[in-house]
Amino acid sequence: MLALPKDWDLYVEEVEKWHKDGKKAIYSAFKELTLLGYMERSQIRENGKIKKWEYIIHEKPLSQKVDVEKVEIQKAPLLNTDIKLNTDITKKEEFDFQDLEELNVEVWKKWKEYRKEQFRTSYKPIGEKAAIGKLMRLSQGCHEVQEQIINQSIENGWKGIFDLKQEKQSKTKSALDNWQKARNMINNG
């Protein structure tokens, strides 16, 4: 890394491309280099938000102890502490699917529980409305078809809801069926 130009932006993803080590190993190495004083890590902010992290590599480790008395204090203006936070934040209301007659509520609850357990995800209100809409469209409001669609997704380990897949016939069975149809047509003539 010391061979890189001084204006080179160093990213973990870039280092990952050069080495066979994964991200975790690279982050661990960066942390160790920082602790030993070979690397400095600082935030670059823009409009109060972190834009990126800047890494500075040193050939020799920096001293771990800083003599506080020798550090010059700049006469920087103090931050404004009169800022009032918005504490009136309200949680978005959940989508109430209980009143939908066309929806198989028990199956929908089963689907939400599966997603929460398998993928640690839950629907936001707008996403839940869209997913229920898709289930209703695919099932045409039929409770049994909804159950089949949800069971298909769970059995296949899918994260989403998809149209029912028709059972695939083996090539041999399909050829045999076609042969029997042709034979019946010839005999009935």
C-alpha positions in Angstrom: 0.0 0.0 0.0 3.0 2.3 0.5 3.8 1.9 -3.2 0.6 3.7 -4.2 0.6 7.4 -5.1 -0.1 9.8 -2.3 -3.4 11.0 -3.8 -4.7 7.4 -4.1 -8.1 6.8 -2.4 -7.9 3.5 -0.5 -11.0 1.4 -0.2 -11.5 -2.0 1.4 -13.2 -3.2 -1.7 -10.2 -2.1 -3.8 -7.8 -4.0 -1.5 -10.1 -7.0 -1.7 -9.6 -7.1 -5.4 -5.8 -7.3 -5.0 -5.8 -10.0 -2.4 -7.5 -13.3 -1.8 -8.5 -12.3 1.7 -12.1 -11.4 2.3 -13.6 -8.1 3.6 -13.6 -9.2 7.3 -9.9 -10.1 7.1 -9.0 -6.7 5.5 -11.1 -4.8 8.0 -9.3 -6.7 10.8 -5.9 -5.9 9.2 -6.8 -2.2 8.9 -7.9 -2.2 12.6 -4.6 -3.8 13.6 -2.6 -1.4 11.5 -4.5 1.5 13.1 -3.9 0.2 16.7 -0.2 -0.2 16.0 0.1 3.3 14.6 0.8 2.4 11.0 -2.5 3.7 9.7 -4.8 6.6 10.5 -8.5 6.6 9.7 -10.6 9.8 9.6 -14.1 10.8 8.6 -14.7 13.1 5.6 -18.0 14.8 6.2 -20.1 16.8 3.8 -23.2 18.6 5.0 -22.9 16.9 8.4 -23.0 13.4 6.9 -20.1 11.0 6.6 -19.1 11.1 2.9 -16.2 8.6 3.1 -13.4 7.3 5.3 -9.9 8.5 4.6 -7.0 6.1 5.4 -3.4 7.4 5.7 -0.6 4.8 5.7 2.7 5.5 7.5 6.0 3.8 6.9 6.9 4.0 10.6 4.3 3.8 13.4 3.1 7.0 15.0 3.7 7.5 18.7 0.7 6.1 20.6 1.0 8.8 23.3 0.4 12.5 22.6 1.8 15.1 24.9 -1.3 17.1 25.7 0.6 20.2 26.9 2.4 20.6 23.6 -0.7 20.4 21.4 -1.8 23.8 20.2 -5.5 24.6 20.7 -7.0 26.5 17.8 -9.5 29.3 18.5 -12.3 27.7 16.7 -15.9 28.9 17.2 -18.0 26.8 19.5 -20.8 24.7 18.1 -24.3 25.9 18.4 -26.0 24.1 21.2 -29.4 25.7 20.9 -30.6 23.2 18.3 -33.9 21.6 19.2 -34.4 18.0 18.2 -37.7 16.9 16.6 -39.0 14.5 19.3 -42.5 14.3 17.7 -41.5 11.4 15.5 -44.4 9.0 14.9 -44.1 5.5 13.8 -45.7 4.7 10.5 -48.9 2.8 10.9 -48.9 -0.8 10.0 -51.0 -2.0 7.1 -54.2 -3.6 8.5 -54.9 -6.7 6.3 -57.3 -8.3 8.8 -60.4 -6.8 7.1 -59.6 -8.1 3.6 -62.2 -10.8 2.9 -60.4 -12.0 -0.2 -57.2 -12.6 1.7 -56.4 -15.9 3.6 -55.3 -14.1 6.7 -53.9 -17.2 8.4 -51.7 -18.1 5.4 -50.5 -14.4 5.2 -49.5 -14.5 8.8 -47.7 -17.8 8.2 -45.8 -16.1 5.2 -44.8 -13.1 7.3 -43.6 -15.3 10.1 -41.6 -17.4 7.6 -39.9 -14.3 6.1 -39.1 -13.0 9.6 -37.6 -16.3 10.7 -35.7 -17.2 7.5 -34.6 -13.8 6.2 -34.9 -11.5 9.3 -37.0 -9.2 7.2 -40.5 -7.8 7.6 -42.7 -5.7 5.3 -43.0 -2.0 5.6 -46.6 -0.9 5.1 -46.3 0.0 1.4 -44.4 -3.2 0.6 -46.9 -5.3 2.5 -49.7 -3.7 0.4 -47.9 -4.5 -2.8 -47.1 -8.1 -1.8 -50.8 -8.7 -0.7 -51.9 -7.2 -4.0 -49.6 -9.5 -5.9 -50.9 -12.6 -4.0 -54.5 -11.5 -4.6 -53.8 -11.0 -8.4 -52.0 -14.4 -8.7 -54.7 -16.2 -6.8 -57.7 -14.3 -8.1 -58.9 -14.1 -4.5 -59.1 -17.9 -4.0 -58.0 -18.8 -0.5 -56.8 -22.3 -1.6 -54.6 -20.9 -4.4 -53.1 -18.4 -1.9 -52.2 -21.2 0.4 -50.6 -23.2 -2.5 -48.6 -20.1 -3.6 -47.3 -19.4 -0.1 -46.5 -23.1 0.5 -44.6 -23.2 -2.8 -42.5 -20.2 -1.8 -41.8 -21.6 1.6 -40.9 -25.1 0.3 -38.5 -23.6 -2.3 -36.9 -21.2 0.2 -38.0 -18.2 -1.8 -38.0 -14.7 -0.4 -40.9 -13.6 -2.7 -44.3 -14.7 -3.9 -44.5 -16.2 -7.4 -47.1 -17.7 -9.7 -47.7 -21.4 -9.2 -45.3 -23.5 -11.1 -46.9 -26.4 -13.0 -45.6 -29.8 -12.4 -43.0 -30.7 -15.0 -43.6 -34.0 -16.7 -40.6 -36.1 -17.4 -39.7 -36.4 -21.1 -40.5 -40.1 -21.1 -44.0 -39.5 -19.6 -44.7 -36.7 -22.0 -43.6 -38.9 -25.0 -45.7 -41.8 -23.7 -48.8 -39.5 -23.3 -48.3 -38.2 -26.9 -47.9 -41.7 -28.2 -51.1 -42.9 -26.5 -53.0 -39.9 -27.8 -51.8 -40.6 -31.4 -52.7 -44.3 -31.0 -56.2 -43.4 -29.8 -56.7 -41.0 -32.7 -55.6 -43.8 -35.2 -57.9 -46.4 -33.6 -60.9 -44.1 -33.3 -60.2 -42.8 -36.7 
